[in-house]
Amino acid sequence: MEITKNKPEKRLTRSLQYRAGRDNKGQVAVRHRGGRHKRLYRVLDFKRDKYGITGKIAAIEYDPARAARIALVYYQDGDKRYILAPVGLRVGMSVASGPDVEVSIGNAMPLRKIPVGKEVHNVELTPKGGAKLVRGAGGVALVSAHDKKYAKLKLPSGEIRLVHEDCYATIGQVSRPEHKNEQIGKAGRKRWLGFRPSVRGTAQHPGSHPHGGGEGRSGIGMPSPKSPWGKKTLGKKTRNPNKHSRKFIVKDRRKK
């Protein structure tokens, strides 16, 4: 998808403090993070709550915070917003949101209004809660059925899940599906993105990792591998079996 504007809309940007994986005490909470390139955060409209107001695509832009492209929308009431750009969206096209809009690329509507077999993205989990699912580059979910007050969606992971029919979703597939084929190419580019080097557990000091220590290459020295915090990492299920959302999962993504 071709980028048509190089500088972002200033009013729709925010400066976010980069914490490099550290918490409010300065302790490392997420390992292997730090030293990325400076960036401005673009505020995206994930709620799509401009009901009944048509907007025109003014530009397709690059967003340093995500792999997908974003689209700048000028609405009839003078408001400007960024949305995720789906495949096929071009400058000059019109988009809208609401229960009575046309089923076309870029339009957002409740799941109950979307016919079976349609591809969607930017899906809400709770009505008016803002999109939480299918937002990554190339992401697409399929509306496979309507069952009472729930729609059955097949997500990119393969999971089949029930989502309330009043939740909004956007028609189409998220832009840049070719992103998954990209190669980083060199270590420096990974550093620009904020990733620091990762080291094998067996190469570390025994105080830093359970696999560490020993004379020479001595292996991990235990029956099964562990995480840096001593938890088993192979075959151990970590999802809470009593999680409230379990009842909405029709088919688990891990089951063939």
C-alpha positions, 0 to 999 in steps of 0.5 A: 500500500503506497504512502501518500503523506510523510508527516503525521497530523500534529493534533493526532500525535502524542509523546509517550515516555519510553521505559525500555521494559522497566517498571515504576521502580526502575527494575527490569520488568520485560527483558531484552528491551531498550535503545530504540529510535525516537517515535511519535505515537499516532492516536488511532480511533479504535472505537469508530463511534462517529455514527452516521457521519461520512468521512473521506480518506485524505492520506495513507500514512506510515505508523512507527508503532505498528506494522500496518498502514494507517489512514487519515480520515476527514469527516463532514463535521470537520473532525479528523481521525486516524483509522487502521487502513484495510487492504484496498482502501485508497485516497478519496474513498468514503468510510462511515460507521453505524448500524445502517451503513453499507457493507464495504471496505473500511466501514464499521458496523455491529456484527449482527449486520455483517453477513456470514462469510465476510472478512472483518478486522478491528473487532470489539470484545465488549460493546463500545469498548473499542477494538481489541482483536485482529489489529495486526498487519494482514490480520483478518477474521471470518464471520462464520455464523450468527447464533442468538445474540452472539456471532461466531468468528474464526480468528487469525490464530485459528481460534473460533470464538463467540463475540456479542452481536452488538460489538463493532467490527470493520469490513476488510483485511488489515493492510500489509499482509506481506509483512510476515514475509519481511526479513530483519536483515541485520542486528542493527535494525532489530536495535532500532526497533528497541530489542536488545540481544538475547542470550541462551540460558546455558551460557549464563551465570547460575544466578541469572538462569536455572540452566546456567553454570557448570564446567564447559558445555554441560547442558541444562543439568535437569530433566526438563527446561525451565524459564529464568524464574524457575517455571517449567516451560514444556508441556505446562499449561499456563492459562487459568482453566477458570478464566471467565472468557473460556465459555466464549471459546468454541474451538481452541487455537491449539487443537487441530 
